[in-house]
Amino acid sequence: MKNRILFILLISVIQIVIVSNNMVSAQKLKPTEVPSDVVQTLDEQYSYVKVTGWMKDGDNYIANIKDGATNGKVFIAGDGEWIRTLFMVPVNELPSTITEYVKENFPEWIISVSALEEQEEVSTHYYLEVREDAVGSKPSLLTFASTGQNKLLTREDPEGFKDPTTKHPDKIEQAKAAAAERQAEKAEAAKREAEEKAAAEKAAKEAAKNAPKETAAKPAAQPKPTTASNKPAAEPQPEKEAKPKKEKPEPVVKDEHGNVAIKASSVPDIVSKSLLKKVLHPAELNWFLVDSMYIARCLNQGKKTAVYINPKGVWEKTLTIMPEESVSGLMAKHLNDFYPGWRFKSAVKEQRADKDDKMMVEFYEKANYKAKLVTTVFFDKAGKLIRTVDPDYELGGGDKKESAEDDALNKYYEKMNMELDNDDAASVPENVKAAFKLKYPKVNNVEWTDDGYMNYRAMFYTTRGKEFCVYNSYGELTETWLMGKNESLSATIQDYLKKEYKNYKLKEFYTVKRLADKVTAYKVIIVDKKTQEEEELWFNLSGKPIEY
């Protein structure tokens, strides 16, 4: 098993190198040289992957990524628009219909790149580059459907392409003959299997038909006359038929909600393939169908995992039971500051297709430990607090012991459906709320604040992260704020801070757009390392300090 995994990894690495070599003009970049819009797009699309490096090819940026044991590349335009993604697939794991097409149409050529390609508004498909086994040869680009018969979707041959089948007609005939032979062998095997099955069924019917007649044909044993007693002879006992052995029923697998697992054979191929893109080697896999959603429950690298995929094969979310070590430093700091002496109970990590990832942490406060009353907090993917759910004091203690691994996923969504308590929301005019809802119809759990000058600020989370919107009393949007990742702050601003504010550290920064003036600027918040006092600085898009 280990050797197979190593082989797959080696093939994937080789393909990554080949794809990299194809981009002759590509240049390596430092993470600080990548625009924040590009970094943000990658985080929105693939927050769950590890970024191993950046490159630039013309106006486009390429992120080398790693998702578990799978390598890939994400192509993003300079303005932050996602172009496509390639997840490398070892050649030996390609469907046979695809490899047979290559053998028939490109004899003696090699498959230099094989991958699953994702593009906007296009179904995920196989992407191949095939070329002559010679230095400097240009590849033919092929795409195949990833479902059904894996039919050819597109074929783009290089300029000056010479059909290799004309050079090796004998190879073509051999390939076709081999393919025909394989098809004949499959047909013959299927025919034999059908005949054997029919013969077995016929024999079983004959045996069942003749069994009662054979029993009745046997003469009953005649009783011997007796002189010692007037008692009648004992009636002969009929022979007992052997009871057929009962087949053991397959064990019924249920989830914590009582849903019964379905057979893997009833899961659509497109759904199964979508799972393997998220979990390379799922262990103890069971499938469930809840409403129209397919849920794969399995062990992924030793952790209990639930993967949600719709009937079209589109991944929607993944829930993973996490250990205490998964509580990040920022999360732990919040818990230590507000709940000294807290004890960890369980954690669930949620990765979502809309990138609105979260982490739920359940723990016991010091005063509630004996009663086993659970406090729950939700953090965003940056480790910042979203909400807190206080314990239910009517539970009456910890008489019922519950397993965190059994009930954590169930509790997660139950608690996520709770509304935030917002006293400030009552003072926000209805026209302001209506204007916000019109612009952000899918956003819930908004936190409103009033600055006292009839300006209302809404704080919320979207796929881009933490955002603010400022409205005036007429319901007009005046400003937008978007929190950026600290590491994506421009090098110019970072150098300025190091030089002018040596005793300070960066806390956070925002991209602020003032719509009326059409002005965009960076608001940077820094903290004095000794006094912990905060200071706000403003910079223009070139990184120069400004008054805002």
Secondary structure as GFF3:
##gff-version 3
##sequence-region A 1 548
A	DSSP	alpha_helix	2	22	.	.	.	ID=ss1
A	DSSP	beta_strand	27	29	.	.	.	ID=ss2
A	DSSP	three_ten_helix	31	33	.	.	.	ID=ss3
A	DSSP	alpha_helix	36	45	.	.	.	ID=ss4
A	DSSP	beta_strand	50	57	.	.	.	ID=ss5
A	DSSP	beta_strand	60	67	.	.	.	ID=ss6
A	DSSP	beta_strand	70	77	.	.	.	ID=ss7
A	DSSP	beta_strand	82	88	.	.	.	ID=ss8
A	DSSP	three_ten_helix	91	93	.	.	.	ID=ss9
A	DSSP	alpha_helix	96	105	.	.	.	ID=ss10
A	DSSP	beta_strand	109	119	.	.	.	ID=ss11
A	DSSP	beta_strand	122	132	.	.	.	ID=ss12
A	DSSP	beta_strand	140	145	.	.	.	ID=ss13
A	DSSP	beta_strand	152	156	.	.	.	ID=ss14
A	DSSP	alpha_helix	164	167	.	.	.	ID=ss15
A	DSSP	alpha_helix	169	217	.	.	.	ID=ss16
A	DSSP	three_ten_helix	264	266	.	.	.	ID=ss17
A	DSSP	alpha_helix	269	278	.	.	.	ID=ss18
A	DSSP	beta_strand	283	290	.	.	.	ID=ss19
A	DSSP	beta_strand	293	300	.	.	.	ID=ss20
A	DSSP	beta_strand	303	309	.	.	.	ID=ss21
A	DSSP	beta_strand	315	321	.	.	.	ID=ss22
A	DSSP	three_ten_helix	324	326	.	.	.	ID=ss23
A	DSSP	alpha_helix	329	338	.	.	.	ID=ss24
A	DSSP	beta_strand	343	352	.	.	.	ID=ss25
A	DSSP	beta_strand	358	364	.	.	.	ID=ss26
A	DSSP	three_ten_helix	366	368	.	.	.	ID=ss27
A	DSSP	beta_strand	374	380	.	.	.	ID=ss28
A	DSSP	beta_strand	385	389	.	.	.	ID=ss29
A	DSSP	alpha_helix	404	416	.	.	.	ID=ss30
A	DSSP	three_ten_helix	424	427	.	.	.	ID=ss31
A	DSSP	alpha_helix	430	439	.	.	.	ID=ss32
A	DSSP	beta_strand	447	450	.	.	.	ID=ss33
A	DSSP	beta_strand	455	462	.	.	.	ID=ss34
A	DSSP	beta_strand	465	472	.	.	.	ID=ss35
A	DSSP	beta_strand	477	484	.	.	.	ID=ss36
A	DSSP	three_ten_helix	486	488	.	.	.	ID=ss37
A	DSSP	alpha_helix	491	500	.	.	.	ID=ss38
A	DSSP	beta_strand	504	514	.	.	.	ID=ss39
A	DSSP	beta_strand	519	528	.	.	.	ID=ss40
A	DSSP	beta_strand	534	539	.	.	.	ID=ss41
###
